[in-house]
Amino acid sequence: MPDLAAELASEAHHLTTSRSALHAMREHTAALLNSDVAGDPFSAEALAKTLWKRMEQLLDDGTTPLFFGRIDHGELGSYSGETFYVGRRHVTDAAGEPMVVDWRAPVSQSFYQASALDRMGLDRRRRFGFSAGHLTSFEDEDLARGEAAGTSSRILTQEIERPRVGPMRDIVATIQPDQDVLVRASLEDDICIQGAPGTGKTAVGLHRAAYLLFAHRDRLRRAGVLVVGPNRAFLGYIAQVLPALGEVDVVQLTASELVGGTVRAEDSPEAARIKGDPRMAEVLRRALRQRIAHPTEALIVPDGSWRLRIGPGELARIVDDVQREDLPYAAGRERVCARVADRLRRQIEERGESPPDRWVQRLARSKAVKGFADAVWPAVDPLGLVAGLLGSPDQLAAAADGVLGEDEQRAIAWPSMPRSPRTAKWTPADAVLVDEVAGLLDRPGTFGHVIVDEAQDLSPMQCRAIGRRCTHGSVTVLGDLAQGTAVAAPSDWSVTLEHLGKPTARIVPLTTGYRVPAEILELANRLVPALGVAVAPAVSIRRAAGSLTVRRVGELGKAVADAAADALVTEGSIAVIAADSLVPSLAAALAEAGIGAARLGGADDLRTELAEAAPRVTLVPATLAKGLEYDQVIVAEPAEIVAAEPRGLHRLYVVLTRAVSRLTVLHAHDLPPALAGHS
């Protein structure tokens, strides 16, 4: 019989020595930071920046396990007889020998993907259990004898079900084989993950970003990685995942932040739908090209005692030729100036002179040539063009003729022309139109890889804006068509991928939930047939007695407060989710019951004097629930959520799938028909 206590002590000793080695690595980096090794100020600044990032990556908080697994290789294969500890970062001893290998390293792949059918060279896989940073247990799978616990692993199950409070955390210790295949896909692969609730699609996307930064560090350091999320609350929830994995340089923006602009108003649902329609790209392209005029007069440029002249016919040919080249508008203007200057140079050469190139460049920027360009290919301000289009029915009619109907034009037109473009009451959809024009003027810089989460709610015009940022890079698209709540949410991923400029992206379904109990998913799945999308319903690997309660109540506010008080008895995060209009009254009910609660997305903090720390209860408007998850969720009045918006059933599907341990549904009115019979 093996001495399990002695073996556990040995593994704990390895943890202690690994922490000491990590501390030594950080001290070595600090010594380099304090040394004078750079040859010039620029190099010194660049080196200091790199070393500071390295210091941040090597920080040990003492509670996050340095490793969570161990793999023992058999006698065959590239790593014959070797043992590796798998963790969040690479740790070496003083001699450079690995004490912990990064979970993203090729050698770690077998930890996630080895099975009884394909051992990948392993004899044994070991998982470790921790409490407050201390190693408390381990569990072995003897792959050489055909043993593979998979999702039945006790330690794995405990980690998956561990209560959580605060932001989303990484899942490196629990990544499943189907998830790991997607995480480690090639940088060149464009992937669209149709992920049912609870399948970990967001975690897969973020861990894919971390993996790609590890595997393609130099390339992505230059090009960058972008994460696009649905709202600031969601980005706040996921913000700490990548830094916890040692990646601190990833840009995280909402779609609205990506396009920029000052938003002062909201569109009607119909106006938002039309402005998000891909036909608007053609309307804007026409409006821009209509600024180009045909020359009607000759261009005459004095040159000493000579007068250089280009006739209107030749000028028209120059403008037409540049138009056919289909350049960005601003580049086309510069090309017109350059070709006019080149034609003037040839006239001088015909006199037997040879003007230098710098003279030609100066001539292209001269007042005469710029004046000609202003007349036939004027400079354009994106704000001004969109304001002119939406503020003038005549301009809109000229650009939208045959593209938008008259009713559609009236739906998106502003009541009047603003005093200036910068004082206009811009909406989020208007800002996307401005970005489209900016993209027509000049191509923006692109990222090496873009992660797009909750992509089912992006309009085609928003997709085009994101697509312009990854023209030469790849994408990971994450979402669930069943959770589409936008006015014109697609029913097929091919639509979204087409407008992102990635029509050949591989669409991969994730349907197995690892955290959400089957009882909760089965309730939510009753809505799927009414959602009008062809997606496979989610299934769960586990059942949990008592995880679902559906109850008719009398006074809603009191019932919600009582349910929140009951939830506080157990560990974990708690959310009360309701239609936005019900949030104020529920906030008052919680406060009256003495329950501290923070309101997501609100300006006020509803914690009471009884709460000494951040409250565990969060009051979440239904419109902000997407992408978030809580250990316990209390859903108040489903019928109100459905009635609040055109795609209310989709919103309710989102809300019902936010709980990962326990869901309580409270209703004073009848449940939507698809859920009837549960109380």
C-alpha positions as CSV (number, residue, x, y, z in Angstrom):
1,M,0.0,0.0,0.0
2,P,1.4,3.4,-0.9
3,D,1.9,5.9,1.9
4,L,-0.6,8.5,0.9
5,A,0.2,10.9,3.7
6,A,3.9,10.9,2.8
7,E,3.1,11.4,-0.9
8,L,0.8,14.3,-0.1
9,A,3.6,15.8,2.1
10,S,6.0,15.4,-0.9
11,E,3.6,17.2,-3.2
12,A,3.2,20.0,-0.7
13,H,6.9,20.3,-0.5
14,H,7.1,20.6,-4.2
15,L,4.5,23.4,-4.0
16,T,6.7,25.2,-1.3
17,T,9.9,24.9,-3.3
18,S,8.0,26.1,-6.5
19,R,6.8,29.2,-4.7
20,S,10.4,29.8,-3.5
21,A,11.6,29.4,-7.1
22,L,9.0,31.8,-8.4
23,H,10.0,34.3,-5.7
24,A,13.6,34.0,-6.9
25,M,12.6,34.6,-10.5
26,R,10.8,37.8,-9.5
27,E,13.8,39.0,-7.5
28,H,16.1,38.3,-10.4
29,T,13.7,40.4,-12.7
30,A,13.7,43.2,-10.1
31,A,17.5,43.2,-10.0
32,L,17.5,43.6,-13.8
33,L,15.0,46.4,-13.6
34,N,17.3,48.2,-11.1
35,S,20.4,47.7,-13.2
36,D,21.8,49.9,-15.9
37,V,22.0,47.5,-18.9
38,A,20.4,49.6,-21.7
39,G,22.6,51.6,-24.0
40,D,20.3,54.5,-24.8
41,P,17.2,56.2,-23.3
42,F,14.8,54.5,-25.8
43,S,16.2,51.1,-25.1
44,A,16.1,51.7,-21.4
45,E,12.4,52.6,-21.5
46,A,11.5,49.6,-23.6
47,L,13.5,47.2,-21.4
48,A,11.9,48.7,-18.2
49,K,8.4,48.3,-19.7
50,T,9.1,44.7,-20.5
51,L,10.6,44.0,-17.1
52,W,7.7,45.6,-15.3
53,K,5.3,43.4,-17.2
54,R,7.4,40.4,-16.3
55,M,7.3,41.4,-12.6
56,E,3.5,41.5,-12.8
57,Q,3.3,38.1,-14.4
58,L,5.5,36.6,-11.7
59,L,3.4,38.0,-8.8
60,D,2.3,35.3,-6.4
61,D,-0.7,36.1,-4.1
62,G,-0.1,33.0,-2.0
63,T,-3.7,31.8,-2.5
64,T,-3.8,30.9,-6.2
65,P,-2.4,27.4,-6.7
66,L,0.9,27.4,-8.7
67,F,0.0,24.1,-10.2
68,F,-3.2,22.1,-10.4
69,G,-2.1,18.9,-12.1
70,R,0.7,16.5,-12.8
71,I,1.4,14.2,-15.7
72,D,3.7,11.2,-15.6
73,H,4.9,9.9,-19.0
74,G,5.5,6.3,-19.7
75,E,8.6,4.8,-21.4
76,L,7.5,5.5,-24.9
77,G,7.3,8.9,-26.6
78,S,9.1,12.2,-26.6
79,Y,9.0,12.7,-22.9
80,S,9.9,9.1,-21.8
81,G,9.7,8.7,-18.1
82,E,9.4,12.4,-17.3
83,T,7.1,14.1,-14.9
84,F,5.6,17.6,-15.3
85,Y,3.6,19.8,-13.0
86,V,1.0,21.8,-14.9
87,G,0.1,25.3,-13.7
88,R,-0.8,28.9,-14.7
89,R,2.8,30.0,-15.4
90,H,6.2,28.5,-16.1
91,V,8.4,28.2,-13.0
92,T,12.1,27.1,-13.1
93,D,14.7,26.4,-10.5
94,A,18.1,28.1,-10.3
95,A,19.5,25.7,-12.9
96,G,16.7,26.4,-15.3
97,E,14.9,23.1,-14.8
98,P,11.1,23.3,-15.0
99,M,9.3,23.0,-11.7
100,V,6.0,24.0,-13.2
101,V,5.1,24.1,-16.9
102,D,2.7,26.6,-18.3
103,W,-0.8,25.1,-19.1
104,R,-0.4,26.5,-22.6
105,A,2.9,24.7,-23.4
106,P,2.7,21.8,-25.9
107,V,3.7,19.3,-23.2
108,S,0.6,20.3,-21.1
109,Q,-1.8,19.4,-23.9
110,S,-2.0,15.8,-22.7
111,F,-3.2,16.9,-19.3
112,Y,-6.4,18.1,-20.9
113,Q,-6.9,15.7,-23.8
114,A,-5.4,12.3,-22.8
115,S,-8.0,9.5,-22.3
116,A,-8.2,5.8,-21.8
117,L,-8.5,5.4,-25.6
118,D,-5.6,7.8,-26.4
119,R,-3.2,8.1,-23.5
120,M,-0.9,10.6,-25.4
121,G,2.1,8.9,-23.8
122,L,0.8,9.3,-20.2
123,D,0.9,6.6,-17.6
124,R,-0.8,8.7,-14.9
125,R,-2.7,12.0,-14.6
126,R,-2.9,13.6,-11.1
127,R,-5.2,16.4,-10.1
128,F,-4.7,18.4,-6.9
129,G,-7.2,19.9,-4.4
130,F,-6.4,23.2,-2.7
131,S,-7.9,25.3,0.1
132,A,-6.7,28.9,0.5
133,G,-3.5,28.1,-1.5
134,H,-2.7,25.0,0.6
135,L,-2.5,21.6,-1.1
136,T,-5.0,19.4,0.6
137,S,-5.6,16.4,-1.6
138,F,-4.8,14.6,-4.9
139,E,-6.6,12.2,-7.2
140,D,-5.0,9.9,-9.7
141,E,-6.1,8.4,-13.0
142,D,-4.0,5.4,-14.0
143,L,-4.2,5.7,-17.7
144,A,-1.8,2.8,-18.2
145,R,-4.5,0.6,-16.8
146,G,-7.3,2.3,-18.7
147,E,-8.6,4.4,-15.9
148,A,-9.8,7.9,-16.8
149,A,-12.1,9.7,-14.4
150,G,-13.1,12.5,-16.8
151,T,-15.9,14.7,-15.5
152,S,-16.5,12.1,-12.7
153,S,-13.3,13.3,-11.0
154,R,-14.2,14.4,-7.5
155,I,-11.6,17.2,-7.4
156,L,-12.7,18.4,-10.9
157,T,-16.3,18.4,-9.8
158,Q,-15.5,20.3,-6.6
159,E,-13.6,22.9,-8.6
160,I,-16.4,23.3,-11.1
161,E,-19.0,23.7,-8.4
162,R,-17.0,25.9,-6.1
163,P,-19.0,29.0,-5.1
164,R,-17.8,32.2,-6.6
165,V,-18.1,35.8,-5.5
166,G,-17.0,38.7,-7.6
167,P,-15.6,38.7,-11.2
168,M,-15.2,35.7,-13.4
169,R,-12.2,33.5,-12.7
170,D,-10.0,31.4,-15.0
171,I,-10.9,27.8,-15.7
172,V,-7.4,26.4,-16.4
173,A,-7.8,23.6,-13.9
174,T,-11.1,22.4,-15.4
175,I,-10.8,22.9,-19.1
176,Q,-12.5,19.9,-20.8
177,P,-11.2,18.2,-23.9
178,D,-13.8,19.7,-26.3
179,Q,-13.0,23.1,-25.0
180,D,-9.2,22.6,-25.1
181,V,-9.3,21.7,-28.8
182,L,-10.8,25.1,-29.5
183,V,-8.5,26.9,-27.1
184,R,-5.4,25.5,-28.9
185,A,-6.7,26.0,-32.5
186,S,-4.3,27.6,-34.9
187,L,-4.0,31.4,-35.0
188,E,-5.0,31.3,-38.7
189,D,-8.3,29.6,-37.8
190,D,-11.5,31.7,-37.8
191,I,-13.8,30.0,-35.4
192,C,-17.5,30.6,-34.5
193,I,-18.6,28.9,-31.3
194,Q,-22.3,28.4,-30.9
195,G,-22.3,27.9,-27.2
196,A,-25.4,26.9,-25.3
197,P,-25.8,28.4,-21.8
198,G,-23.3,27.1,-19.2
199,T,-20.9,25.5,-21.8
200,G,-18.1,27.9,-21.0
201,K,-17.9,29.7,-24.4
202,T,-16.7,32.9,-22.9
203,A,-14.0,31.1,-20.9
204,V,-13.0,29.3,-24.0
205,G,-12.6,32.6,-25.9
206,L,-10.6,34.2,-23.2
207,H,-8.3,31.2,-22.7
208,R,-7.9,31.0,-26.4
209,A,-6.6,34.6,-26.3
210,A,-4.2,33.7,-23.6
211,Y,-3.0,30.6,-25.5
212,L,-2.5,32.5,-28.7
213,L,-0.5,35.2,-26.9
214,F,1.7,32.4,-25.5
215,A,2.2,30.5,-28.8
216,H,2.6,33.6,-31.0
217,R,4.0,36.1,-28.6
218,D,6.1,38.2,-31.1
219,R,3.5,38.3,-33.8
220,L,0.6,39.3,-31.5
221,R,2.8,41.8,-29.5
222,R,2.9,43.8,-32.7
223,A,-0.6,43.3,-34.0
224,G,-2.4,43.0,-30.6
225,V,-5.5,41.1,-29.4
226,L,-8.9,42.7,-29.0
227,V,-11.9,41.5,-26.9
228,V,-15.3,42.9,-27.8
229,G,-18.0,42.5,-25.3
230,P,-21.7,43.5,-25.2
231,N,-21.5,46.1,-22.4
232,R,-19.3,47.5,-19.7
233,A,-20.8,45.4,-16.9
234,F,-19.9,42.2,-18.9
235,L,-16.3,43.5,-19.5
236,G,-16.0,44.3,-15.8
237,Y,-17.1,40.8,-15.0
238,I,-14.4,39.2,-17.2
239,A,-11.7,41.8,-16.7
240,Q,-9.5,39.8,-14.4
241,V,-9.4,36.5,-16.3
242,L,-6.5,37.4,-18.7
243,P,-4.4,39.2,-16.1
244,A,-4.7,36.2,-13.8
245,L,-3.2,34.2,-16.7
246,G,-0.4,36.6,-17.0
247,E,-1.7,38.5,-20.0
248,V,-2.1,42.2,-19.3
249,D,-1.9,43.8,-22.8
250,V,-5.2,42.7,-24.3
251,V,-7.6,45.5,-25.3
252,Q,-11.1,45.0,-24.0
253,L,-13.9,47.2,-25.4
254,T,-17.6,47.3,-26.0
255,A,-18.8,47.6,-29.6
256,S,-19.8,51.2,-28.9
257,E,-16.4,52.0,-27.4
258,L,-14.7,50.5,-30.4
259,V,-16.4,53.0,-32.8
260,G,-16.1,55.9,-30.4
261,G,-18.2,59.0,-30.5
262,T,-20.4,60.8,-28.0
263,V,-23.9,59.3,-27.7
264,R,-26.6,61.7,-26.5
265,A,-29.8,59.9,-27.6
266,E,-31.5,56.5,-28.4
267,D,-33.1,55.4,-31.6
268,S,-36.6,53.9,-31.9
269,P,-36.4,50.1,-32.5
270,E,-37.3,50.7,-36.2
271,A,-34.6,53.3,-36.7
272,A,-32.0,51.2,-34.9
273,R,-33.0,48.2,-37.2
274,I,-32.6,50.3,-40.4
275,K,-29.4,52.0,-39.3
276,G,-27.9,48.6,-38.5
277,D,-29.0,47.1,-41.8
278,P,-26.1,46.3,-44.2
279,R,-27.9,48.4,-46.9
280,M,-26.7,51.5,-45.0
281,A,-23.2,50.7,-46.1
282,E,-24.3,51.3,-49.7
283,V,-26.1,54.4,-48.8
284,L,-23.0,55.8,-47.1
285,R,-20.8,54.8,-50.0
286,R,-23.1,56.6,-52.5
287,A,-23.2,59.7,-50.3
288,L,-19.4,59.8,-50.2
289,R,-18.9,59.1,-53.9
290,Q,-21.5,61.8,-54.7
291,R,-19.0,64.3,-53.3
292,I,-16.8,63.6,-56.3
293,A,-17.4,66.0,-59.2
294,H,-16.2,66.0,-62.8
295,P,-13.9,68.8,-63.8
296,T,-15.4,71.5,-66.1
297,E,-12.5,73.9,-66.3
298,A,-8.8,73.6,-67.1
299,L,-6.2,73.7,-64.4
300,I,-3.6,76.4,-65.0
301,V,-0.4,76.5,-62.8
302,P,2.1,79.4,-63.2
303,D,5.7,78.2,-63.5
304,G,8.0,81.2,-63.8
305,S,7.5,82.7,-67.3
306,W,5.6,79.5,-68.3
307,R,2.0,78.5,-67.6
308,L,1.3,74.8,-67.2
309,R,-2.1,73.7,-68.3
310,I,-4.2,70.5,-68.0
311,G,-7.5,70.5,-69.9
312,P,-10.8,69.4,-68.4
313,G,-10.9,66.3,-70.5
314,E,-7.6,65.0,-69.2
315,L,-8.4,66.0,-65.6
316,A,-11.7,64.0,-65.9
317,R,-9.8,61.0,-67.1
318,I,-7.5,61.2,-64.1
319,V,-10.5,61.4,-61.7
320,D,-12.2,58.5,-63.5
321,D,-9.1,56.3,-63.4
322,V,-8.6,56.8,-59.7
323,Q,-12.3,56.1,-59.0
324,R,-11.9,52.8,-60.8
325,E,-9.0,51.8,-58.6
326,D,-11.5,51.7,-55.6
327,L,-9.1,53.1,-53.1
328,P,-10.1,54.5,-49.7
329,Y,-11.5,57.9,-50.3
330,A,-8.7,59.9,-48.7
331,A,-6.1,57.8,-50.5
332,G,-8.0,58.5,-53.8
333,R,-7.8,62.2,-53.2
334,E,-4.0,62.0,-52.6
335,R,-3.7,59.9,-55.8
336,V,-5.5,62.5,-57.8
337,C,-3.2,65.2,-56.5
338,A,-0.1,63.0,-57.3
339,R,-1.2,62.3,-60.8
340,V,-2.0,65.9,-61.6
341,A,1.4,66.8,-60.3
342,D,3.0,64.0,-62.4
343,R,1.2,65.3,-65.5
344,L,2.6,68.8,-64.8
345,R,6.1,67.3,-64.4
346,R,5.8,65.7,-67.8
347,Q,5.0,69.0,-69.3
348,I,8.2,70.5,-67.9
349,E,10.1,67.4,-69.1
350,E,8.8,68.1,-72.6
351,R,10.6,71.4,-72.4
352,G,13.8,69.6,-71.7
353,E,14.0,70.1,-68.0
354,S,14.2,67.5,-65.2
355,P,12.5,68.6,-62.0
356,P,13.5,66.7,-58.9
357,D,11.1,64.4,-57.1
358,R,10.8,66.7,-54.1
359,W,9.6,69.4,-56.5
360,V,6.8,67.1,-57.8
361,Q,5.9,66.3,-54.2
362,R,5.8,69.9,-53.3
363,L,3.7,70.6,-56.4
364,A,1.1,68.0,-55.3
365,R,0.7,69.9,-52.1
366,S,0.6,73.3,-53.8
367,K,-2.4,75.7,-53.4
368,A,-3.4,75.3,-57.1
369,V,-3.5,71.5,-57.0
370,K,-5.1,71.3,-53.6
371,G,-7.7,73.8,-54.8
372,F,-8.5,71.6,-57.8
373,A,-8.8,68.6,-55.5
374,D,-11.2,70.5,-53.2
375,A,-13.4,71.2,-56.2
376,V,-13.5,67.6,-57.6
377,W,-12.6,65.3,-54.7
378,P,-13.2,67.4,-51.5
379,A,-11.9,66.4,-48.1
380,V,-14.6,64.8,-46.0
381,D,-15.3,64.8,-42.2
382,P,-17.2,61.6,-41.3
383,L,-19.3,63.4,-38.7
384,G,-20.2,66.1,-41.2
385,L,-21.2,63.6,-43.9
386,V,-23.5,61.5,-41.7
387,A,-25.0,64.6,-40.1
388,G,-25.7,66.1,-43.6
389,L,-27.2,62.8,-44.7
390,L,-29.5,62.3,-41.7
391,G,-30.3,66.0,-41.3
392,S,-31.2,66.6,-45.0
393,P,-34.1,64.7,-46.6
394,D,-32.8,65.7,-50.0
395,Q,-29.3,64.3,-49.4
396,L,-30.7,61.2,-47.9
397,A,-33.1,60.6,-50.8
398,A,-30.3,61.1,-53.3
399,A,-28.0,58.5,-51.6
400,A,-30.7,56.1,-50.6
401,D,-32.7,56.0,-53.9
402,G,-33.5,52.4,-54.8
403,V,-31.8,51.2,-51.5
404,L,-34.2,52.4,-48.8
405,G,-37.9,52.9,-49.1
406,E,-39.4,56.3,-48.4
407,D,-40.8,55.1,-45.1
408,E,-37.4,53.8,-44.1
409,Q,-35.8,57.1,-45.0
410,R,-38.3,59.0,-42.8
411,A,-37.7,56.5,-39.9
412,I,-34.0,57.4,-39.7
413,A,-34.0,61.1,-40.7
414,W,-33.4,63.6,-38.0
415,P,-36.2,66.2,-37.4
416,S,-33.8,69.0,-38.6
417,M,-30.2,69.8,-39.4
418,P,-28.2,70.4,-36.2
419,R,-26.3,73.7,-35.7
420,S,-23.1,71.7,-36.1
421,P,-22.3,68.0,-36.4
422,R,-20.6,67.9,-33.0
423,T,-23.7,69.2,-31.2
424,A,-26.1,66.7,-32.8
425,K,-27.9,64.1,-30.7
426,W,-26.0,61.1,-31.9
427,T,-27.3,57.6,-31.1
428,P,-25.2,54.4,-30.8
429,A,-26.3,53.4,-34.3
430,D,-25.3,56.8,-35.7
431,A,-21.8,56.3,-34.2
432,V,-21.5,53.1,-36.2
433,L,-22.5,54.9,-39.4
434,V,-19.8,57.5,-38.7
435,D,-17.3,54.7,-38.2
436,E,-18.3,53.2,-41.6
437,V,-17.6,56.5,-43.3
438,A,-14.2,56.7,-41.5
439,G,-13.5,53.3,-42.9
440,L,-14.4,54.4,-46.4
441,L,-12.0,57.3,-46.0
442,D,-9.0,55.4,-44.7
443,R,-8.5,51.8,-43.6
444,P,-8.0,51.5,-39.9
445,G,-5.2,49.5,-38.2
446,T,-6.0,45.8,-37.6
447,F,-5.5,43.4,-34.7
448,G,-3.9,40.1,-35.0
449,H,-6.8,38.4,-33.3
450,V,-10.2,39.5,-32.2
451,I,-12.5,37.8,-29.7
452,V,-16.2,38.8,-30.2
453,D,-18.4,37.7,-27.4
454,E,-22.3,37.8,-27.4
455,A,-21.9,38.2,-31.1
456,Q,-25.5,37.2,-31.8
457,D,-26.7,40.7,-30.8
458,L,-24.4,42.7,-33.2
459,S,-26.0,44.5,-36.1
460,P,-24.5,43.9,-39.5
461,M,-23.1,47.4,-39.4
462,Q,-21.4,46.7,-36.1
463,C,-20.0,43.5,-37.6
464,R,-18.6,45.5,-40.4
465,A,-16.9,47.9,-37.9
466,I,-15.3,44.9,-36.1
467,G,-14.4,43.3,-39.3
468,R,-12.4,46.3,-40.4
469,R,-10.3,45.8,-37.3
470,C,-9.3,42.3,-38.2
471,T,-9.0,42.4,-42.0
472,H,-5.6,40.7,-41.8
473,G,-6.1,38.9,-38.5
474,S,-8.3,36.0,-37.3
475,V,-11.4,35.9,-35.1
476,T,-13.1,33.8,-32.4
477,V,-16.8,34.5,-32.5
478,L,-18.7,33.5,-29.4
479,G,-22.5,33.5,-28.8
480,D,-25.8,31.8,-28.7
481,L,-28.4,32.5,-31.3
482,A,-31.1,31.5,-28.7
483,Q,-30.0,34.5,-26.6
484,G,-30.3,37.0,-29.4
485,T,-32.2,40.0,-27.9
486,A,-31.4,42.7,-30.5
487,V,-34.1,44.0,-32.7
488,A,-32.7,42.2,-35.8
489,A,-30.7,39.4,-34.2
490,P,-29.8,36.8,-36.8
491,S,-31.2,33.2,-36.9
492,D,-28.1,31.9,-38.7
493,W,-24.4,32.5,-38.0
494,S,-23.6,32.8,-41.7
495,V,-25.1,36.3,-41.7
496,T,-22.9,37.5,-38.9
497,L,-19.8,35.9,-40.3
498,E,-20.4,37.4,-43.8
499,H,-20.5,40.9,-42.4
500,L,-17.5,40.3,-40.2
501,G,-15.6,39.5,-43.4
502,K,-15.0,35.9,-42.3
503,P,-17.6,33.8,-44.3
504,T,-15.5,30.7,-44.2
505,A,-15.1,30.6,-40.4
506,R,-15.7,27.2,-38.9
507,I,-18.9,26.9,-36.8
508,V,-18.5,24.7,-33.8
509,P,-21.4,23.8,-31.4
510,L,-20.8,23.5,-27.6
511,T,-23.8,21.9,-26.0
512,T,-22.5,20.3,-22.8
513,G,-22.8,22.4,-19.7
514,Y,-20.4,21.7,-16.8
515,R,-21.6,24.1,-14.1
516,V,-25.4,24.6,-14.6
517,P,-27.5,21.8,-13.1
518,A,-29.7,19.9,-15.6
519,E,-32.9,20.9,-13.8
520,I,-32.2,24.6,-14.6
521,L,-31.3,23.9,-18.2
522,E,-34.4,21.8,-18.8
523,L,-36.6,24.6,-17.6
524,A,-34.9,27.1,-19.9
525,N,-34.9,24.7,-22.8
526,R,-38.8,24.7,-22.8
527,L,-38.5,28.2,-24.3
528,V,-36.2,27.1,-27.2
529,P,-38.9,25.9,-29.7
530,A,-40.5,29.4,-29.5
531,L,-37.3,31.3,-30.2
532,G,-37.1,30.7,-33.9
533,V,-33.5,29.5,-34.1
534,A,-32.1,26.2,-35.1
535,V,-29.8,25.4,-32.1
536,A,-29.3,22.3,-30.1
537,P,-30.5,22.6,-26.6
538,A,-28.0,22.6,-23.7
539,V,-27.4,19.4,-21.7
540,S,-25.7,19.2,-18.3
541,I,-23.3,16.6,-16.9
542,R,-24.9,16.9,-13.4
543,R,-28.1,17.0,-11.6
544,A,-28.6,18.7,-8.2
545,A,-31.6,18.1,-6.0
546,G,-33.1,21.4,-4.9
547,S,-31.4,23.5,-7.6
548,L,-34.7,24.7,-9.1
549,T,-37.7,26.4,-7.4
550,V,-40.7,27.9,-9.2
551,R,-43.3,29.5,-7.0
552,R,-46.3,31.7,-7.3
553,V,-46.3,34.4,-4.7
554,G,-48.6,37.1,-3.3
555,E,-46.5,40.3,-2.7
556,L,-43.5,40.1,-5.0
557,G,-41.1,42.5,-3.2
558,K,-41.5,40.7,0.1
559,A,-41.1,37.3,-1.6
560,V,-37.9,38.4,-3.3
561,A,-36.5,39.8,0.0
562,D,-37.3,36.5,1.8
563,A,-35.6,34.5,-1.0
564,A,-32.5,36.7,-0.9
565,A,-32.3,36.2,2.9
566,D,-32.5,32.4,2.4
567,A,-29.8,32.5,-0.2
568,L,-27.5,34.4,2.1
569,V,-27.4,31.5,4.4
570,T,-25.2,29.6,1.9
571,E,-22.0,30.5,0.2
572,G,-21.6,32.2,-3.2
573,S,-22.8,35.1,-5.3
574,I,-26.5,36.0,-5.5
575,A,-28.4,37.9,-8.2
576,V,-31.9,39.2,-8.2
577,I,-32.8,39.6,-11.9
578,A,-36.0,41.4,-13.0
579,A,-37.4,43.6,-15.8
580,D,-35.7,46.9,-15.7
581,S,-39.0,48.7,-14.7
582,L,-39.2,46.5,-11.5
583,V,-35.7,47.2,-10.3
584,P,-36.5,50.4,-8.2
585,S,-39.3,48.7,-6.3
586,L,-37.3,45.6,-5.6
587,A,-34.4,47.7,-4.5
588,A,-36.7,49.3,-1.9
589,A,-38.0,45.9,-0.8
590,L,-34.5,44.6,-0.2
591,A,-33.5,47.8,1.7
592,E,-36.6,47.6,3.8
593,A,-35.6,44.0,4.7
594,G,-32.1,45.2,5.7
595,I,-30.4,43.3,2.9
596,G,-27.4,45.0,1.4
597,A,-27.5,44.9,-2.4
598,A,-25.6,46.6,-5.2
599,R,-27.4,47.6,-8.3
600,L,-25.7,46.6,-11.5
601,G,-25.5,49.5,-13.9
602,G,-27.0,51.9,-11.4
603,A,-25.4,55.1,-10.1
604,D,-26.3,54.3,-6.6
605,D,-25.0,51.6,-4.2
606,L,-27.8,50.0,-2.2
607,R,-25.7,48.6,0.5
608,T,-27.1,49.1,4.0
609,E,-25.4,50.0,7.2
610,L,-25.6,46.4,8.2
611,A,-23.2,45.4,5.4
612,E,-19.6,45.9,6.4
613,A,-18.2,44.8,3.0
614,A,-19.3,44.7,-0.6
615,P,-22.8,43.1,-0.6
616,R,-23.2,39.5,-1.9
617,V,-26.6,40.3,-3.4
618,T,-26.6,42.1,-6.8
619,L,-29.8,43.6,-8.3
620,V,-29.5,43.0,-12.0
621,P,-31.8,44.6,-14.7
622,A,-32.7,41.9,-17.2
623,T,-31.1,43.9,-20.0
624,L,-27.7,43.7,-18.4
625,A,-27.7,40.0,-17.4
626,K,-26.3,38.6,-20.6
627,G,-22.9,36.9,-20.2
628,L,-23.0,37.1,-16.3
629,E,-23.4,34.1,-14.0
630,Y,-24.0,33.8,-10.3
631,D,-24.2,30.9,-7.8
632,Q,-27.8,31.6,-7.0
633,V,-30.3,33.6,-9.0
634,I,-33.7,34.9,-8.1
635,V,-35.8,35.7,-11.1
636,A,-38.7,38.0,-10.3
637,E,-41.8,38.0,-12.5
638,P,-40.9,36.3,-15.8
639,A,-44.0,37.7,-17.6
640,E,-42.7,41.3,-17.0
641,I,-39.4,40.4,-18.6
642,V,-41.2,39.0,-21.7
643,A,-43.5,41.9,-22.0
644,A,-40.8,44.5,-21.8
645,E,-39.4,44.2,-25.3
646,P,-40.1,42.6,-28.7
647,R,-37.7,39.7,-28.1
648,G,-38.7,39.3,-24.5
649,L,-38.8,35.4,-24.7
650,H,-35.2,35.5,-25.8
651,R,-34.4,37.8,-22.8
652,L,-36.1,35.5,-20.4
653,Y,-34.1,32.6,-21.8
654,V,-30.9,34.6,-21.0
655,V,-32.1,35.4,-17.5
656,L,-33.1,31.8,-16.6
657,T,-29.6,30.5,-17.5
658,R,-27.5,32.8,-15.3
659,A,-27.6,30.5,-12.3
660,V,-24.9,27.9,-11.8
661,S,-26.1,26.3,-8.5
662,R,-29.7,27.3,-7.7
663,L,-32.5,29.1,-9.5
664,T,-35.6,30.5,-7.8
665,V,-38.4,31.8,-10.0
666,L,-41.0,34.0,-8.3
667,H,-44.1,35.2,-10.0
668,A,-47.3,36.9,-9.0
669,H,-48.7,36.8,-12.6
670,D,-49.1,33.8,-14.8
671,L,-45.9,32.3,-16.2
672,P,-45.4,32.5,-20.0
673,P,-47.2,29.6,-21.7
674,A,-44.0,27.7,-22.4
675,L,-43.2,27.5,-18.6
676,A,-46.7,26.9,-17.4
677,G,-47.2,24.0,-15.1
678,H,-44.2,24.6,-12.9
679,S,-46.1,26.1,-10.0
